[in-house]
Amino acid sequence: MSNKTQNQGNELENVGEILSKSEKFIEKNQKRILIGVGIIVLIVVGFLGIRHGYIIPKEKEAAKEIFRGEQYFANGEWDKALFGDSVQYKGFEKIIDQYGITKTGKLAKAYAGICYYHKGQPEKALEYLKKFSPDDKMLNPAIVGLIGDCYVDLGKTNEGVDYFLKAAKKADNNLLSPIYLKKAGLSYESLKEYKKAFEVYTSIKEKYPKSMEASDIDKYIDRAQFLQK
């Protein structure tokens, strides 16, 4: 028998041995494997059951509840929006408590944070704003930017700048990005970091020349450049 034939024979024996061990393993652990598969099936079925039997109905309830609050919010009636009107509407706070796992409940956190900010309670606003993680390309930067405003109001300007820059990057458009870049620039000036302010203002001129903020940005650039000396 040639070495090649012998090697092939040995390989076949090895493969056969591996398959035999695998079969024995499956036989020995079949009950465990079936239990594992059963658990996965139960989890999937349970999730679907919760979603269709609990979450979706809750979502519909929450959507009805929040409608009146959005009207109060639009009119700047922050207390009624937050705590209800004692008649038909229960308030964002209770909507969050009762429907927090729904999309509407999560949106209520953003509304609540904005309300508290307008009420002059930036620390309370941060509690809610940081719990909200929107996918929306316009809403996400706006919330991130408002977190920056809260930090600035609390005297934590460095943290505020970080959020302004993050908001500008997330937005990446002519409408929102220049607004947050300008806020970052003004914050840098308040920290006497004029070189960074100059760089941020210049980025508005170069990246977003057609924006509202770019129309008078030269005077900010000149000021930051002068203050560097």
C-alpha positions in Angstrom: 0.0 0.0 0.0 1.4 3.4 -1.0 1.9 6.1 1.6 -0.7 8.3 -0.1 -3.3 5.5 0.2 -2.3 4.9 3.8 -2.6 8.6 4.6 -6.1 8.8 3.0 -7.1 5.8 5.0 -5.9 7.4 8.2 -7.8 10.6 7.4 -11.0 8.6 6.8 -10.5 6.9 10.1 -10.0 10.3 11.8 -13.1 11.7 10.2 -15.1 8.6 11.2 -13.9 9.0 14.7 -14.9 12.6 14.8 -18.3 11.9 13.5 -18.7 9.0 15.9 -17.8 11.3 18.8 -20.2 14.0 17.5 -23.0 11.4 17.3 -22.3 10.3 20.9 -22.2 13.9 22.1 -25.6 14.6 20.4 -27.1 11.4 21.8 -25.8 12.1 25.3 -26.8 15.8 25.2 -30.0 15.5 23.1 -32.2 16.3 26.0 -30.2 19.3 26.9 -30.1 20.5 23.3 -33.9 20.1 22.9 -34.5 22.0 26.1 -32.2 24.8 24.9 -34.0 25.0 21.6 -37.3 25.0 23.4 -36.2 27.9 25.6 -35.3 29.9 22.6 -38.7 29.2 21.0 -40.4 30.2 24.2 -38.4 33.5 24.4 -39.3 34.3 20.8 -43.0 33.4 21.2 -43.1 35.3 24.6 -41.6 38.4 23.0 -44.1 38.3 20.2 -46.9 37.7 22.7 -45.8 40.7 24.8 -45.4 42.9 21.8 -48.8 42.1 20.3 -50.7 41.5 23.5 -49.2 44.3 25.6 -46.9 46.7 24.0 -48.9 47.5 20.9 -52.2 48.1 22.8 -50.2 50.3 25.3 -48.7 52.2 22.4 -52.2 53.1 21.2 -53.3 54.1 24.7 -50.2 56.3 25.1 -50.7 58.0 21.7 -54.2 59.0 22.8 -53.0 60.2 26.2 -50.1 62.4 24.8 -52.2 64.3 22.3 -53.5 66.9 24.7 -50.1 67.3 26.2 -48.6 68.1 22.9 -51.1 70.9 22.5 -50.2 72.4 25.9 -46.5 72.0 25.0 -47.0 73.9 21.7 -48.7 76.7 23.6 -45.8 76.9 26.1 -48.0 75.8 29.0 -45.2 73.8 30.6 -46.9 72.9 33.9 -50.0 71.6 32.3 -48.0 69.7 29.8 -45.9 68.1 32.6 -48.5 67.5 35.3 -51.9 67.5 33.5 -55.0 69.6 33.6 -56.9 67.7 36.3 -59.7 67.1 33.7 -58.8 65.0 30.7 -55.1 64.9 30.5 -52.7 63.3 33.1 -49.4 64.9 32.1 -46.1 63.8 30.6 -44.8 62.7 34.0 -47.6 60.1 34.4 -47.4 59.0 30.8 -43.7 58.2 31.3 -44.6 56.2 34.4 -47.4 54.2 32.8 -46.1 53.9 29.2 -42.4 54.3 29.5 -41.6 51.2 27.4 -43.6 52.5 24.4 -42.3 54.9 21.7 -44.8 57.5 22.9 -43.6 57.1 26.4 -40.0 57.6 25.3 -41.1 60.7 23.4 -42.7 62.0 26.5 -39.3 62.0 28.2 -38.1 64.4 25.5 -41.1 66.7 26.0 -40.7 66.6 29.8 -37.0 67.5 29.5 -37.8 70.5 27.2 -40.5 71.6 29.6 -38.2 71.5 32.6 -35.6 73.4 30.6 -38.1 76.2 29.8 -39.1 76.2 33.5 -35.5 77.1 34.4 -34.7 73.6 35.8 -31.8 72.4 33.7 -30.8 69.7 36.2 -34.2 68.2 36.1 -34.3 68.6 32.3 -31.1 66.6 32.0 -32.6 63.6 33.8 -35.2 63.2 31.1 -33.2 64.3 28.0 -30.4 61.8 28.7 -33.0 59.0 28.8 -34.2 59.8 25.3 -32.4 58.2 22.3 -34.2 59.2 19.1 -33.3 57.8 15.7 -34.7 60.9 14.0 -32.0 62.9 12.2 -33.5 66.2 13.1 -34.8 65.5 16.6 -31.6 63.7 17.8 -29.3 66.7 17.3 -31.9 69.0 18.8 -32.0 67.0 22.0 -28.2 66.6 22.1 -27.9 70.4 21.7 -30.4 71.1 24.4 -28.3 68.8 26.8 -25.5 71.2 25.9 -27.6 74.2 26.9 -28.5 72.6 30.2 -24.8 72.0 31.0 -23.9 75.6 30.1 -26.8 76.9 32.3 -25.4 74.8 35.2 -22.0 76.4 34.7 -20.5 73.2 33.2 -19.5 74.9 29.9 -16.8 72.4 28.9 -19.4 69.6 28.9 -21.8 71.9 27.1 -19.3 72.5 24.3 -18.9 68.8 23.9 -22.6 68.4 23.3 -22.8 71.3 21.0 -20.1 69.9 18.8 -21.7 66.4 18.9 -25.1 67.9 17.9 -23.5 69.7 15.0 -21.9 66.5 13.8 -25.1 64.5 14.2 -27.1 67.1 12.3 -24.7 67.6 9.4 -26.9 70.1 7.6 -27.2 73.8 6.9 -30.0 74.4 9.3 -28.9 72.9 12.7 -25.1 72.4 12.4 -24.2 76.1 12.2 -26.5 76.9 15.2 -24.7 74.4 17.4 -21.2 75.4 16.1 -22.0 79.0 16.9 -23.0 78.0 20.4 -19.8 76.1 20.7 -17.8 79.1 19.5 -19.5 81.4 22.0 -18.9 78.9 24.8 -15.2 78.7 23.9 -15.1 82.5 24.1 -16.6 82.4 27.6 -13.8 80.0 28.5 -11.3 82.3 26.9 -10.3 79.6 24.5 -10.2 82.0 21.5 -8.2 79.9 19.2 -10.9 77.1 19.4 -13.6 79.7 19.0 -11.9 81.0 15.9 -11.7 77.5 14.4 -15.3 76.8 15.1 -16.5 80.1 13.6 -14.3 79.5 10.5 -15.8 76.0 10.0 -19.2 77.7 9.8 -18.0 80.0 7.0 -16.3 77.2 5.1 -18.8 74.3 5.6 -22.1 76.1 5.7 -21.7 79.4 3.8 -25.4 79.6 2.9 -26.6 79.3 6.4 -28.2 82.1 8.4 -25.3 82.0 10.9 -22.7 82.4 8.1 -24.2 85.8 7.1 -22.5 87.7 9.9 -19.9 85.1 11.0 -17.0 87.3 9.8 -17.4 89.6 12.8 -17.1 86.6 15.2 -14.1 85.3 13.3 -12.4 88.7 13.5 -13.2 89.1 17.2 -11.8 85.6 18.1 -8.7 86.3 16.0 -8.1 89.6 17.7 -8.6 88.1 21.2 -6.0 85.5 20.5 -3.3 88.2 20.5 
